[in-house]
Amino acid sequence: MTFPPGITRRRFVTGIGLSLLAARLHAASSSATAVANGVPELSGTHFELGIAALPVTLGNGPAAAIAVNGSLPAPTLRWREGDTVHLRVRNHIERDTSLHWHGILLPAVMDGVPGLSFHGIAPGGFYDYRFPLRQSGTYWYHAHSSMQEAQGVYGAIVVEPRDGERHAADRDYVLLLSDWSDEDPHAILRKLKIQADYYNRQKPTVADLFRDAGRDGWKATLADRAAWGRMRMNPSDLADVSGLTYTYLVNGVPPDGNWTGLFRRGERIRLRFINGSAMSYFDVRIPGLKMTVIAADGQPVHPVSIDEFRIGVAEILDVLVVPEEDQPYTVFAQAMDRSGYARATLSPRPGLQAPVPEPDARVLLSMADMGHGGHDMAGMQDHASMDHAAMDHASMGHASMDHGSMDHADMDHAATPSSAASGNGMISHPVSEAGNPAVDMQTMSPSRRLDDPGVGLRDNGRRVLTYADLRSEFPDPDPREPGRTLELHLTGNMERYVWGFDGIPFSRADPIWLNYGERVRIVLVNDTMMEHPIHLHGMWSDLESADGQFQLRKHTVSVPPGSIRSFRVSADALGRWAFHCHMLLHMELGMFREVRVE
């Protein structure tokens, strides 16, 4: 068995004992119960959590994980709005660790991001997290250190409303989706740096060429293949890491394990879906059952009835279902690239299972998906063929801008709105993207459509949730017009496997400065072929509709390829905060910024 970096065999065995001891001690000192298939639930206001090594068999054989209190996923924490919680987190591994409370509003020193919030938790040490609960809903927690999140350090949080739930339910289940690899995440990253499409085994074949030619004609088909060739990209590249190495889990259980939640016919069941994966988007449905969405990222929304939803990394959706038949139902969560799936069962009795659907057909991106307006190359800029030295950036409105050294917070975007913010056709790009080997493409006609289900879900015969369907139950919490607009482009080079904002990695980026109390609009333009879930710590992201009105409060905003998303932020939390893509490897390789509120 190989061990995660920083864990010796002795430390591995010792860590297991310490972790299980911590779990027993905590169970004796506070309220602790177990849910189906053994994921513990802990409630109260005082918690002892221990991070230690744990042997697991989730993929192809025995492997080493890192877990909290001997559980993968970590124990579900049940809190109550208005309480102050105290969590002592002990480190039983031989490298620094941390816990971040995703979506929870708290003081910056409690946020759990080493280098920004605190120094991290040293081996053998502990850290006391203490903060009041100013919200209710479904959230989650995870490590923010050295990709330990991918090795098992993640768990669910349920904050019960002080005045009771808006939607009564007979049963309440957390369904925590995740991806597991027997490979160490650092080894996965090394492979991608050597060969970025290492885990892509779904590339178009000669048979696909003839099929497409029969459908679209040879001229259009060859033009499409040439376009992708010039970009040195592949239309099947929807996921950097696939089912080739990943086993997809529900509450830490692989598909064959059949995690089961019980019900009686006619009961109302609340399902709290959390995407706690490292790198995987999931498309979720329950054949035979309608789902009513009642909350997004912990915040209540006007109920909407659907058959299926896509959930990005770190996103959360609460749904209600009412099984009317005395039969089992499959909860089916297929990876966006269709390379595998997670599944669970809702059942009237233990031991039953329903048929598991076949994964949908392989998904391919089109030029329209990339923000290029169609299958031709009109208006497209790809860095494989551009002569950057000849580009006239003055004509694009960037003559006086130095993105290599500028501080975005000092730009008065409100006085001179960006092309992306104004929504006027073709858009311009930061000078820092020009001639930049860290940028391999630029979208020229990005989509603002919030009602697009996304690639692979359009016209599939099911009612698929979109962002346009989700509307907060409350009015705009801060109706002030933003005083300025910050525009950031999500950038990367798939071949080199590097990521950043505006072509600049975190290691070379200045902080984004916000003035305490101001209202700011943030515009994100996705210049890559990947979908990115963007998370701002410490403050809410108030998603805007296509016409610039408040629509939905979130903590993680997913931006499809070739798209624009804009949201407003009230800078109401002093301190240093993380702002990053929640695709773990993208964050690790540079799609990360520091936000300072002063």
C-alpha positions in Angstrom: 0.0 0.0 0.0 1.2 3.5 -0.8 0.7 6.3 1.7 -0.2 9.9 1.1 2.7 12.4 1.2 3.7 13.1 4.8 2.3 9.9 6.2 4.7 7.1 7.3 3.6 3.5 8.0 4.0 4.1 11.7 2.1 7.4 11.5 -0.6 5.7 9.4 -1.3 3.0 12.1 -1.0 5.5 14.9 -3.3 7.9 13.2 -6.0 5.3 12.8 -6.0 4.7 16.6 -6.0 8.3 17.4 -8.8 9.1 15.0 -11.0 6.3 16.3 -10.3 7.3 19.9 -11.3 10.9 19.1 -14.6 9.6 17.6 -15.3 7.5 20.7 -14.5 10.4 23.0 -16.7 12.7 21.1 -19.6 10.3 20.9 -19.4 10.0 24.7 -19.4 13.8 25.3 -22.1 15.1 22.9 -25.1 13.9 20.9 -24.0 11.4 18.2 -26.1 9.2 16.0 -25.4 7.1 12.9 -27.2 7.3 9.5 -27.5 4.6 6.8 -24.2 2.9 6.0 -22.4 4.3 8.9 -21.7 8.0 8.2 -21.9 9.5 11.8 -23.8 12.6 12.6 -22.6 14.8 15.4 -24.7 17.6 17.0 -24.3 20.2 19.7 -22.0 23.2 20.1 -18.6 21.6 21.1 -16.8 19.2 18.8 -13.5 17.3 18.9 -12.4 16.4 15.3 -9.2 14.5 14.5 -7.6 14.3 11.1 -5.7 11.1 10.6 -4.9 8.3 8.1 -7.5 5.7 7.3 -7.2 2.5 5.2 -10.0 2.2 2.6 -11.1 -0.1 -0.2 -13.2 2.1 -2.5 -11.6 1.6 -6.0 -9.5 -1.3 -7.2 -7.9 -2.4 -4.0 -6.6 -1.3 -0.6 -5.6 2.4 -0.4 -4.7 5.1 2.0 -7.1 7.9 2.7 -7.1 10.9 5.2 -10.2 11.2 7.2 -11.9 13.0 10.1 -12.7 10.9 13.2 -12.1 7.7 11.2 -14.9 8.4 8.8 -15.0 9.0 5.0 -16.8 11.2 4.4 -16.3 13.1 7.7 -19.1 13.2 10.2 -22.1 15.2 9.3 -22.2 18.2 11.7 -25.7 19.3 12.7 -25.8 22.9 14.2 -28.5 25.3 15.1 -28.9 28.9 13.8 -28.0 31.4 16.5 -25.7 29.1 18.4 -21.9 29.6 18.7 -20.0 26.5 17.8 -16.5 25.5 19.1 -14.6 22.9 17.1 -11.1 21.7 18.2 -9.4 20.2 15.3 -6.3 18.0 15.9 -3.8 17.0 13.3 -2.6 13.4 13.5 -0.7 13.4 10.1 2.9 14.5 9.4 2.0 17.5 7.4 0.0 20.7 8.0 -3.7 20.5 7.6 -6.8 22.7 8.0 -10.6 22.7 7.8 -12.6 25.3 5.8 -16.3 25.8 6.6 -17.7 26.2 3.1 -20.4 28.8 2.7 -20.5 29.7 6.4 -20.3 33.4 7.3 -17.6 33.8 10.0 -14.6 36.0 11.0 -11.6 35.7 8.6 -9.4 34.0 11.2 -11.9 31.2 11.4 -12.1 30.5 7.7 -9.4 27.8 7.6 -7.3 28.8 4.6 -3.5 28.5 5.4 -1.6 31.6 4.3 -4.6 33.8 4.4 -6.7 33.0 7.5 -4.0 31.4 9.7 -0.8 29.3 9.4 -2.5 26.0 9.3 -2.5 23.2 11.9 1.0 21.7 12.3 1.6 18.0 12.8 0.6 17.1 16.4 -1.1 20.4 16.9 -4.6 21.7 17.1 -6.7 24.7 16.3 -9.8 26.1 18.0 -12.5 27.3 15.6 -15.2 29.3 17.3 -17.9 31.3 15.5 -21.6 32.2 15.8 -24.1 30.8 13.3 -25.8 33.6 11.4 -27.6 31.4 8.8 -29.3 28.1 8.3 -29.3 25.6 5.5 -27.1 22.9 4.0 -23.3 23.5 3.7 -20.1 21.4 3.9 -16.6 21.5 5.2 -13.3 20.3 3.8 -9.5 20.6 4.0 -7.8 23.5 2.3 -4.3 22.0 2.5 -2.2 20.1 -0.1 -5.2 18.5 -1.9 -6.2 16.5 1.3 -9.8 17.2 0.3 -9.4 14.7 -2.6 -8.0 12.1 -0.1 -11.1 12.1 2.1 -11.2 15.3 4.3 -14.7 16.5 3.6 -18.1 16.3 5.3 -21.6 17.8 5.4 -23.0 20.6 7.6 -26.7 21.0 8.3 -27.6 24.3 10.2 -31.2 24.0 11.5 -33.3 27.2 11.3 -34.0 28.8 14.7 -37.7 29.0 13.8 -38.1 25.6 12.2 -37.8 24.4 8.6 -39.9 26.2 5.9 -40.7 22.9 4.3 -41.7 20.0 6.6 -40.3 16.6 5.7 -40.9 13.1 7.2 -37.3 12.1 6.5 -34.1 14.1 5.9 -31.0 12.6 4.1 -27.7 14.1 3.1 -26.4 12.8 -0.2 -22.8 13.8 -0.4 -21.4 13.1 -3.9 -17.6 12.7 -4.4 -14.9 11.2 -6.5 -12.2 8.8 -5.2 -9.0 7.7 -6.8 -6.5 5.1 -5.5 -3.9 7.4 -7.0 -2.5 10.2 -4.9 -3.9 13.5 -6.3 -0.3 14.8 -6.6 0.4 11.8 -8.9 -2.7 12.6 -11.0 -1.5 16.2 -11.3 2.0 15.1 -12.5 0.4 12.9 -15.2 -1.8 15.8 -16.4 1.3 18.1 -16.6 3.0 15.6 -18.8 -0.1 14.7 -20.9 -3.1 16.8 -20.3 -5.6 14.4 -21.9 -4.1 11.4 -20.1 -7.5 10.5 -18.6 -9.6 11.2 -21.7 -10.5 7.9 -23.3 -13.5 9.2 -25.2 -11.8 11.0 -28.1 -13.6 11.1 -31.5 -12.7 8.2 -33.8 -12.7 7.5 -37.5 -16.2 6.1 -37.1 -17.3 9.4 -35.6 -15.8 11.2 -38.6 -17.9 9.2 -41.1 -21.0 9.5 -38.9 -20.7 13.3 -38.7 -20.0 13.6 -42.4 -23.2 11.6 -43.2 -25.1 14.0 -40.9 -23.5 17.4 -41.7 -21.6 16.8 -45.0 -17.9 16.5 -45.5 -17.2 20.2 -45.9 -18.7 21.1 -42.5 -17.2 18.1 -40.8 -13.7 18.7 -42.0 -13.9 22.4 -41.1 -15.0 21.4 -37.6 -12.1 18.9 -37.3 -9.7 21.6 -38.6 -11.0 24.2 -36.0 -10.3 21.8 -33.1 -7.0 20.9 -34.6 -5.9 24.6 -34.7 -6.8 25.0 -31.1 -5.0 21.8 -30.2 -8.0 20.7 -28.2 -10.5 17.9 -28.2 -14.3 18.2 -28.2 -14.6 15.3 -25.7 -12.5 17.1 -23.1 -15.3 17.8 -20.6 -13.4 16.4 -17.6 -9.7 16.6 -16.8 -9.9 13.5 -14.6 -12.4 10.7 -15.5 -13.8 7.4 -14.5 -10.5 5.9 -15.8 -9.2 6.5 -12.3 -12.2 7.8 -10.4 -14.8 5.8 -8.5 -17.8 7.9 -7.9 -19.3 7.8 -4.4 -22.5 8.7 -2.5 -21.8 9.2 1.2 -18.5 7.4 0.8 -20.1 4.3 -0.8 -19.3 3.2 -4.4 -22.0 2.2 -6.8 -21.9 -1.5 -6.0 -22.3 -0.7 -2.3 -25.8 0.7 -2.9 -26.2 3.3 -0.1 -29.9 3.2 0.9 -32.2 5.6 2.5 -35.5 4.2 3.7 -39.0 5.6 3.4 -42.7 4.7 3.8 -45.0 5.2 0.7 -46.3 8.8 0.6 -43.7 10.2 2.9 -42.1 13.6 2.1 -38.3 13.2 1.9 -35.8 16.0 1.9 -32.6 15.2 0.0 -29.6 17.5 0.6 -27.3 17.0 -2.4 -23.7 18.3 -1.9 -21.1 18.0 -4.6 -18.0 17.4 -2.4 -15.9 16.0 -5.3 -12.4 17.2 -6.3 -12.9 17.5 -10.0 -16.3 16.1 -11.1 -19.6 17.6 -12.2 -22.7 15.3 -11.8 -26.0 15.1 -13.7 -28.5 13.8 -11.2 -32.0 12.2 -11.6 -34.3 9.8 -9.8 -36.2 7.8 -12.5 -39.8 7.6 -11.5 -39.7 10.6 -9.1 -40.1 14.3 -9.6 -37.8 16.5 -7.5 -38.9 19.9 -6.1 -35.9 22.1 -5.6 -36.3 24.2 -2.4 -32.8 25.5 -1.7 -29.6 26.3 -3.5 -26.3 26.7 -1.7 -28.1 26.6 1.6 -30.5 29.5 0.7 -34.2 29.1 0.1 -35.6 29.4 -3.4 -39.0 29.5 -4.9 -39.9 25.8 -5.4 -39.4 24.4 -8.9 -40.3 20.9 -10.1 -37.7 19.1 -12.2 -36.6 15.7 -13.5 -32.8 16.3 -13.5 -30.1 18.8 -12.4 -26.4 19.4 -13.0 -24.4 20.1 -9.9 -21.0 21.7 -10.0 -18.1 21.0 -7.6 -19.0 22.6 -4.2 -22.6 23.4 -5.2 -25.5 22.3 -3.1 -29.2 21.7 -3.9 -32.0 20.7 -1.5 -34.9 18.8 -3.1 -38.1 17.2 -1.9 -39.4 13.9 -3.2 -42.6 12.0 -2.4 -42.5 8.3 -3.4 -46.0 7.2 -4.1 -45.2 3.5 -4.8 -44.0 0.8 -2.5 -40.9 0.2 -4.6 -37.2 1.2 -4.6 -35.9 4.2 -6.7 -32.4 4.7 -8.0 -30.7 8.0 -7.3 -28.5 8.2 -10.4 -25.6 10.7 -10.6 -23.6 10.4 -13.8 -20.4 12.2 -14.3 -20.7 15.0 -16.9 -18.3 13.3 -19.3 -20.4 10.0 -18.9 -17.3 8.1 -17.8 -19.0 6.7 -14.7 -21.6 7.3 -12.1 -22.5 7.3 -8.5 -25.8 5.8 -7.3 -27.9 5.3 -4.2 -31.3 3.9 -3.5 -34.4 5.2 -1.8 -36.3 2.1 -0.7 -39.3 1.0 1.5 -37.2 -1.9 2.9 -33.5 -2.7 3.3 -31.8 -4.7 0.7 -33.9 -3.6 -2.3 -32.6 -1.9 -5.4 -34.1 -0.5 -8.6 -32.7 -0.8 -12.1 -29.7 1.5 -12.7 -30.0 3.5 -16.0 -27.4 3.2 -18.7 -25.3 6.4 -18.8 -26.3 8.8 -21.5 -24.3 8.9 -24.7 -20.8 10.5 -24.7 -20.9 14.3 -24.8 -19.0 16.4 -27.3 -18.5 20.1 -27.3 -19.3 22.3 -30.3 -17.8 25.6 -31.4 -21.0 27.3 -30.2 -20.4 25.8 -26.7 -17.0 27.5 -26.8 -18.5 30.9 -27.4 -17.6 31.1 -31.0 -21.1 31.4 -32.3 -21.2 28.3 -34.5 -19.2 25.7 -36.3 -17.3 28.2 -38.4 -14.3 30.1 -37.0 -15.6 33.6 -37.6 -14.6 35.9 -34.8 -12.6 33.2 -33.1 -9.2 33.8 -31.5 -7.1 30.8 -30.7 -3.5 31.1 -29.5 -2.2 28.4 -31.7 -2.7 30.6 -34.8 -2.7 34.2 -33.6 0.1 36.6 -34.3 0.0 38.4 -30.9 2.6 40.9 -31.9 0.3 42.2 -34.6 -2.8 42.6 -32.4 -4.0 46.1 -32.0 -5.1 46.2 -28.4 -5.6 50.0 -28.6 -8.5 49.4 -30.9 -9.9 47.0 -28.3 -10.0 49.7 -25.6 -6.8 48.4 -23.8 -4.2 50.9 -25.0 -3.6 52.3 -21.5 -4.2 49.1 -19.5 -1.3 47.1 -18.0 -2.9 43.9 -16.7 0.5 42.5 -15.8 0.9 45.0 -12.9 -2.5 46.6 -12.4 -4.7 46.2 -9.3 -8.2 45.4 -10.4 -9.7 47.1 -7.4 -8.3 50.4 -8.5 -10.0 50.3 -11.9 -13.1 52.5 -12.2 -15.1 50.0 -14.3 -18.3 51.8 -13.4 -17.2 54.8 -15.3 -16.1 52.9 -18.4 -18.1 49.6 -18.4 -16.2 46.6 -19.9 -17.4 45.1 -23.1 -18.4 41.9 -21.2 -20.4 43.9 -18.7 -22.2 45.9 -21.4 -23.2 42.8 -23.4 -22.5 44.3 -26.8 -21.6 41.4 -29.1 -17.9 40.7 -29.5 -15.9 41.3 -26.3 -12.3 42.5 -25.6 -9.7 40.7 -23.5 -7.1 41.8 -21.0 -3.7 42.7 -22.4 -2.2 40.1 -20.0 -3.8 37.3 -22.2 -1.9 38.5 -25.3 1.1 36.4 -26.3 0.7 34.5 -23.1 1.6 30.7 -23.1 -0.8 30.2 -20.2 -3.8 31.1 -22.5 -4.7 28.8 -25.3 -8.0 30.3 -26.4 -10.4 33.3 -26.0 -14.1 33.4 -26.3 -15.3 36.2 -28.6 -19.1 35.9 -28.4 -19.8 34.5 -24.9 -23.3 33.4 -23.9 -25.3 35.1 -21.2 -28.0 32.4 -21.3 -28.9 31.3 -17.8 -31.6 29.1 -19.2 -29.2 26.7 -21.0 -29.2 23.3 -19.3 -25.6 22.7 -20.6 -23.8 20.4 -23.0 -25.2 16.9 -22.9 -28.5 17.9 -21.2 -30.3 19.9 -24.0 -33.4 18.4 -25.5 -33.0 15.1 -23.7 -36.7 14.7 -23.0 -36.4 15.5 -19.3 -37.1 18.7 -17.4 -33.6 19.9 -16.5 -32.9 22.6 -14.0 -31.1 25.8 -15.1 -29.9 28.8 -13.2 -32.8 30.7 -14.8 -35.2 28.5 -12.8 -33.7 29.4 -9.5 -34.9 32.5 -7.7 -34.3 33.4 -4.1 -37.4 33.5 -1.9 -36.2 36.9 -0.5 -35.7 40.2 -2.3 -32.3 41.7 -3.1 -30.5 41.8 0.3 -28.6 44.8 -0.8 -30.4 46.8 -3.5 -27.7 49.4 -3.9 -26.3 49.8 -7.4 -22.7 48.5 -7.5 -20.2 51.3 -7.3 -17.9 49.6 -9.7 -17.4 46.5 -11.8 -14.5 44.1 -11.7 -14.1 41.9 -14.8 -12.0 38.7 -14.6 -11.4 36.2 -17.4 -11.1 32.5 -16.5 -8.1 31.3 -18.5 -6.0 28.2 -19.1 -3.8 26.2 -21.4 -5.0 22.6 -21.6 -1.9 21.4 -23.3 0.4 22.9 -20.7 -2.2 22.3 -18.0 -2.0 25.7 -16.4 -4.9 27.8 -15.0 -5.4 31.4 -13.9 -7.4 34.6 -14.0 -6.6 36.9 -16.9 -3.8 34.6 -17.8 -2.0 35.3 -14.5 -1.5 32.6 -11.9 -1.9 33.2 -8.2 1.8 33.2 -7.6 2.1 36.4 -9.8 -1.2 38.1 -9.0 -1.9 41.1 -6.9 -4.7 40.9 -4.4 -8.2 42.2 -5.3 -8.9 45.0 -2.9 -12.5 45.8 -1.8 -13.5 48.7 0.4 -15.4 47.7 3.5 -19.1 48.2 3.0 -19.1 48.8 -0.7 -21.3 46.9 -3.3 -19.3 45.5 -6.2 -20.3 43.7 -9.4 -18.0 40.9 -10.4 -18.1 39.7 -14.1 -16.6 36.4 -15.0 -15.8 35.5 -18.6 -14.9 31.9 -19.3 -12.1 31.8 -21.9 -11.6 28.1 -21.5 -13.4 24.9 -22.7 -14.0 23.7 -19.2 -16.8 24.6 -16.8 -15.5 26.3 -13.6 -17.3 26.6 -10.2 -16.0 29.8 -8.7 -16.2 30.3 -4.9 -15.7 33.5 -3.0 -15.0 33.0 0.7 -16.6 35.0 3.5 -19.3 36.8 1.4 -22.3 35.9 -0.6 -22.4 36.1 -4.4 -25.7 37.5 -5.6 -26.1 36.2 -9.1 -27.7 38.6 -11.6 -30.2 37.8 -14.3 -29.3 38.4 -17.9 -30.8 41.9 -17.6 -28.7 42.7 -14.5 -31.4 42.2 -11.8 -30.8 40.2 -8.5 -31.9 36.6 -9.0 -30.2 34.2 -6.7 -27.9 34.2 -3.6 -25.1 31.6 -3.9 -21.6 30.8 -2.5 -20.4 29.0 -5.6 -21.2 30.2 -9.2 -20.6 27.8 -12.1 -19.5 29.3 -15.3 -19.8 27.1 -18.5 -17.3 27.4 -21.3 -17.8 30.4 -23.5 -20.1 32.0 -21.0 -20.5 35.1 -18.8 -21.8 35.2 -15.3 -22.1 38.3 -13.2 -22.9 38.7 -9.5 -22.9 41.4 -6.8 -20.9 41.3 -3.6 -21.4 43.3 -0.5 -17.9 43.7 1.1 -19.2 43.3 4.6 -16.5 41.0 6.0 -13.1 42.4 6.9 -10.0 40.4 6.3 -8.2 38.3 3.7 -10.4 35.9 1.7 -9.8 33.2 -0.9 -11.5 33.5 -4.3 -10.9 30.5 -6.6 -12.1 27.8 -8.9 -13.3 24.8 -6.9 -11.9 22.3 -9.4 -9.1 21.3 -7.0 -6.4 20.9 -9.6 -7.3 24.2 -11.3 -7.0 26.0 -7.9 -3.8 24.2 -7.2 -2.3 25.4 -10.5 -3.2 29.1 -10.3 -7.0 29.8 -10.7 -6.9 31.5 -7.3 -6.9 35.1 -6.0 -6.7 36.8 -2.7 -9.5 39.3 -1.9 -8.8 41.8 0.8 -11.6 43.8 2.5 -10.3 46.8 4.3 
